[in-house]
Amino acid sequence: MSVVDNAVYRAGRRESEPDSLDGTLGVLRDEESADGRGPADFAWIGLLRPDDDEMMRVARDFGLPELAVEDAVHAHQRPKIERYDDIEFVVLRPAWYVDEDEDVQVGEIHLFLGSDFVVAVRHAEVPDLADVRRRLEDDPDLLQLGPRAVLYGILDRIVDDYAPVVSELRRDIDQIETEVFGGDPDVSRRIYRLSREVIEFQRATDPLRGMMRTLLAETGDDADAVQLHRGLRDVADHVEQAVEAADGFRQLLERLLSVNASLVGQRQNDEMQRLSETSLAQGEEVKKISSWAAIIFAPSMIGGIYGMNFEHMPELSWTYGYPFALGLMVAAAVVLYAVFKSRGWL
């Protein structure tokens, strides 16, 4: 079975470690323990990736609500707290940052809290709740408050793990700002990818606000849970910080995407302007070349006509034929030059 830890607690201290769930139930249901002190306070059972059959057995042994068990088996739930008679079902979404992929990974933890038991179902190795268990076991005064103390410990760990995620996202956004104003052509893709990560992080943190309000209201008037209430209030403050940071990141990324689009448009306009200016300059050069070609072509044409040396050409025997041809060449060139000059081609 996928049981990673199974312990029974009395007065905030780990009393025994039954080798099976039946053994755990036996310790919890015994009216009097071997030392005559009555049944133990509560059991804390940790499960990692249980299959359907394992969850059905746990549900049968501890009387877990069927709908909540289905949610725990299939996962992909939003953070929430639901009550089924005397059992609470809590869904939490731990998050951690994978630097190599610039990716925010989000896991899922399901908790079933009864009056004398906690069943923690994990679907990922992260976070390792063994650290949470050890920390709570080092504080018997807190742990003796029972399942709610376990819920607080796990909440505290998950919310504390949000801080590195926020820090890494802030670092990525700082890099993106530099890339946006540096003209990186791939920055739009990175902004979009990081926006999706931030939204996923928001889905893990936003619902915790309502959950923390509920838990604080329930422990606020309990004189025996002052320490627990203070701890939950600290967790609630950290939740608010994470939620506000995620919301700020999302808005900043939206603005960066708009700014980048504007900068890309401006660069494209500048490029089009440069191309237009280049085209105009090339057009002016073409005009000059064409004008001079026309000016040179006119005398060449006249010279070519009179250089054909046909026998019957009226101007060949004319005394002024040669100076007339030269004058015609000059006149044609001057006229063409004046025309092109007046039109601004030269």
PyMOL commands that set and color helices and strands:
alter all, ss='L'
color gray80, all
select helices_A, chain A and resi 21-29+52-62+66-74+99-101+129-137+140-143+147-182+187-205+208-219+223-306+314-317+321-342
alter helices_A, ss='H'
color red, helices_A
select strands_A, chain A and resi 3-10+13-16+42-48+80-84+87-92+95-98+103-106+109-113+117-122
alter strands_A, ss='S'
color yellow, strands_A
deselect
rebuild
show_as cartoon
